[in-house]
């Protein structure tokens, strides 16, 4: 009697196939699960990003535009508040200074003084713990800065202002400001104080930043035209109050400041999901084809007792559907957990609140479709072919005898093996067996080759990123930059800096900001571009070496010449070499002639122009706003120490230092941003390597089942367990090495294409391509390791088979 008496015979067979071969079921379920897991993780991450990032950002009432200027009185904020189409305006004071915790080194920090913490309406800073609002002599640290600084509530920070004034502030609490780029990503630290503490730090009780929100009725989707117009109105109001505006930041409505970078990371994750699903489908086709090949005689028996092709088709499709449901049960919760981990990692990196674990219904629906419908579609063709076999063909199948007539590939392999007769017989048998089932070999090779290609391409993208970064960072040929918050006579500045021990060379630069206009008309001011930095080095500077993309660098006889970097072209694509550019600098409109374009450096949009001409044009002849310094030593510790000594010496000379930048630290911050990209790429590569290993393990497991009778023959003629196991291990190694060679060839064009796309996504410019031999070597090692690991269990199963087991095998 049927032990599954409550089931019909066909469903008994489905259950038997599922439960009777647990290893095969596990491999099939895992192969489907990987694709379902990847798709679920990507889509869940995307939905969680949309939910969490927007919610965290919008609750702060983010500013549509922010303006930075020289210190001004609060009355100017009131005048801006009365402008047309302005919904809300608030002023703040930002103070760049140095801090020290205990015996640690001096570090740069920006302190933000807010006039009224209780009535905040724009860029709202949220209280998390400790005092609220901050009291006199207290500072509230932004939460990302707390972690980066390694301090806790109650600690005291030693602060030093640009005038050299020193004091201490107490860490009284922690706040959250989603409008600041987090400290681990930017390398900046943020603290929040009241206006009384500002005065105690010997700073004037004035503001230098205006944040404004425009009326929603004038906004049209993501268009920033109305915001720019409102910002220009506020700019003019500040200028009417005799305040020099240095910068205006325009934000896309409802969009996080890091939205572009996060979208690019999500795109990489989406590629991962599609590739994993694609490879999982190949694994399934391979497995189903092998199952049918193994069960050809069973199909023939079912047909001989009246089973129709449709019934057999339905039975095997039900088996595939069962695999899919099991995979869904495994992958759905794992995908949700992985999405939570990814979202948590990115939320910490980009400073927004993560809402925690979620499994939205739409994700479950998508995962169900991927787990059930995709496998059914992938398996339909091999099942249809298998179910179409005649009774005579099925009953005459005997495994070895069923092998097809040798083709040109078989003849080529036989010819090659003739030359390798000295190899041990098990090795020769493995080499020959590798090419026996060419269809299965192709699918297995395709899976491993794609995984290897992507893995090696990822390492090449990583190498290209670092090559591009190294080339771009070769731009810096100075070790320390000191900025001042006012103009200083260049000769005085240079003389003072050269008096500091450890200084090898000095250059004084002009430095301002402006906006690119369409033309010189008054009306064009309302349509100005976002801000650009204007750097005015000596024409024959030895401090920087920009990478020229088009045109040329500045020449000694240039007057109003300008060289722009690629960041400028994002907002002003109309600028071409040989064309004119009008830039609003303060209240002046300066006309430039673009002579060259250089590579950007994640440092914002920069326009370079000759120091002599520019200083005269802005009526600052002989004056400078920054000094670039080359140190005697290449040691990073010495260079950091020189930066601190310079700041202290210049402050003693009554020069107000605004900021000190150590070049090697800036390079490190830029490199850390690149590391985020490579981390996601490596995640993609590792997941695909897992898929490839599963595919190989499945193939080897099927080969063992299919060759059960051959194993019995080998046993009968005296083959040991070691010899039998070695046949399958060597066969897996052959497949792994073949996939490595094919992947290495394909990796070159794939890596070039992927490098180009990553460069355009993150840098708006192709990367300098560099093929990674390290990636090739690592994948060779992994291919060998995965091949051995994937074949161990099948080889062990094969070695355990006795002659008695084989004779009982059907």
PEHU-V52420 format. One record per helix or strand. SS is the DSSP state (a for helix, b for strand). FROM is the first residue (numbers start at 1). LEN is the number of residues. If there is no record, write none. Layout:
# PEHU-V52420
ss=[SS/SS]
from=[FROM/FROM]
len=[LEN/LEN]
This chain:
# PEHU-V52420
ss=[a/a/b/a/b/b/b/b/a/b/b/a/b/a/b/a/a/b/a/a/a/a/a/a/a/a/a/b/b/a/b/a/b/b/b/b/a/b/b/b/a/b/a/b/a/a/a/a/a]
from=[9/22/65/75/86/107/126/138/143/156/166/183/190/195/207/216/225/245/259/296/309/361/391/399/408/425/438/476/480/490/503/522/531/544/548/561/566/580/588/606/611/623/636/657/663/708/721/773/803]
len=[12/37/8/7/16/8/5/5/7/5/11/4/4/6/8/3/16/6/36/9/42/27/5/4/11/10/36/1/10/9/15/6/6/1/4/5/6/6/11/3/7/9/17/6/44/9/42/28/5]
